[in-house]
């Protein structure tokens, strides 16, 4: 049975022992787990399979961004692990996005993970876009990328909770908004420039919240997760 929780816990450990210690405190019906480049590079697909065998739904956050053929093949390889969700950079362009969509669609329907597009990383702000020679206001850049993702058949996008309200006005609820940079302590969110609290993120239209340190570093992660799952979604 797939979890109906809206909370995705970001696992970012340099030790499998530490990661397993946290996972053993969690119920797979109460959350989803995200594996990013750090853990996947260190521990490979075997750890992903281990989590899936424990009945966790896994978001494989590798942010594929390459030529269409490479990305399409990578998406199939990732999907064959049995993951719940994977992501690609929308800035990879239409041909790449369509190749990823078509590759996923060759799989049996019950083996297809959700295909999510990365818009503008939450570590970036307007000054970063200017430095990258992107003239659009940040929220409009996110919207433009989200529209491209939708047009190419992706299931949703990753965006800051700050832009979620703008996107939710444009898209129906079947187009998912995944929001990282979520913290219970905004002032202590060191590597995210556009972060908000869970309550505001949900009010802005987010479907899933990616939360790391606030759960991982808690004395009782399961209790924090219980409180997060109890937040009323409008």
N, C-alpha and C positions, 0 to 999 in steps of 0.2 A: 504494500500500500504506500502510495506517494504522500509525503508530508504536505499538508495544506498551509503550513506556516509561511509567513511572508518575510521571515528572517533568514538571511544567508550569512553564515559565520565564515569569515576569512581566516583560513589557516595559513600561518606564515612562520613556520618553525624551522630551525636548523637542526633539530634533533627529532628523530622518529619517536623516541621514548616520550618526549614532552608532548608531541602531537597526539600520540595514543593515549596519554594520560588525560588530556582534555576530552578527546572523543569518547573515552570510556565513561565520562560523566554526562554524556548527552544522549537523549532519546532521538532516534532518527525520524520519529513522527513530529518532533518539535522544531526542526530546523532543516536547512540545507547547508552543505559545506562547499566552500570555494577553495580550489587549489590553483595557485598562480605559478608563475615562471620559476620562482625560487625553489619551492618544494618539488615541482615536477622535474626541474633540472637535477636536483640532488637525488631524488628517490624514484623518479621515473613512473611509468604506468602501473607498476605493481602496487604502489600505495593507493592509487586511485581505485584499482580493483579491490583492494582490501576494504576500503570504505564502502564500496558498492555491495560487497559481500555482507557487510554489516547493516545493509538496508538503508544507507544514507543516499540521498540524491546529491549528485556532485555537479557543481558548476566548474568546468575546466576553463580557467581564465588565462588563456595563452595569447589572446589578442593577435590572431594571425593577420599578417600584413605582408603580402608577397605577390608574385605573379599569379594569375588565375589558376593555372594548372597546379602549382605547388599548394596553394590554399585549398583547392578542392580536394586534393588527395589527403592533405592534413586533416581536413574536416571529417572525411570518411574514417581515417585511422582513429581519430578522437572518438567519434560516435561509436565505433566498434568496441570501445571500452565499456559501454553501457551507461555513459554519462547522461545527465538530465539537461544540461545547458552548456553551450560553448559560445565564444565570441570572436569577432573579426573587426578590424579597424575599417570603419566606413570610408575613411580617406584613402583606402586602397582602390576605390573607384568602382564604377558600375560593373565592368566586366568581371572583376574579382568577386564582387558581391553576388552576381548572378551565378558565377561558377560555384560558389559555396552553396547557394540555395539549391542549385540543380544536383550537386553531389549528395547533399543530405536527402533530397527527395528520391534518390535511387534506392535508398534503404527501405526495408519494411517499415510500415507506419509506426509500429510499436518500438522501433529501434531508432527513431529520429529524435535527436535532442533539439531543444529550442535553439534557434540561431539568432544571436543578439549582436547588434552593432555598437562599437565604441564610437561615441561622438567626439567630444573634447574632454581630455583627461581632467579629472577634478584637481590635479596638481597644477593646472595652468590657470592663468587669469588673463585679463585683457592686455596687459603689458607683454605677456608671453606671445599672444597672437600677433601683436604689432611687430615684435621681433622676428616672427616667422613670416612677416609680410602678408598677413591676413587682415584685410581692411574691415571686415564685418564686425559689428558689436558681438560680444561673446554669445549672448543668448540667440542672436540671429544665425551665428555660425553653427550652433548646436541644432537649431531648427532645420537649417538647410541640410545638414548631414542626416538628421532623422527622417526628413522627407525622402531623401535618396534611399535610405535603408528600407523604408516602407515600400517605396516604388519597386524595389528589387526583391520584395517578398520576405524580408526578414521578420522575425517574430516580435522584435522590440529593440530597444536601444539602452545602453548605459549612459546615464546623464547625471549631472549634479541635481540634488533636490531643489536647488535654486531655479533651475530651468524646467523642472518637472511640470509646474503649473502651466507654463506656456505650451509645452508639448501636449499636455492632457486636453487642452482646449482644441487642439488640432486633430487628435487621434482618438478613435474609439478605445474602449477598455481591452479589446483583444490585442492591441498593440502594447506590449509590456514596457514599463519604465523601471529599470533597475538602477538604484541610486547608491553608489558608494559614498565614502566621506561622511558616513553617519556616525555620530558619536554621542555618548551621554554626557560628555564633558567637552563642549566645543572649544574652550580656550586651550585645551591640551592636545589638539589635533595637529601634530607637527607637520605632516607631509601632505595635507589637503588644504587648498586655499578656498574651496567652496563647499564647506561642510555645514550641516544642519542637524537638529535633533530629530529623533524618530517621529515624534508627534507632528512636527511641521512638515516633514517629508511626506507622511501619509496625507496630510491635508492638501499638499501641493499636487497630489495625484500619483505618487509613487506606488508601484505594485509590489516590489521587493526591495528590502533594505540590506545592504552589505555592511556588516559590522564586524570589526576585528578586536582591537585592544579592549574595548569596553566589556566584552564578554570573555575574551581569552585571558585577560589579566585579573579578572574578578576572583574574589575568594570563593564564591559559589556560582560558577557559570550557569548551572541549570536554573538557579533562582533568578538570575538576571534575565535569562531567556524566557522564563515563565512570565515575568513582568512585561517584557517586550511583546510577547504573543497576546497579552491581555489588552494591549492598546486598541481602542475602538477605531476602526477604519471607516471613514465617511463614505 
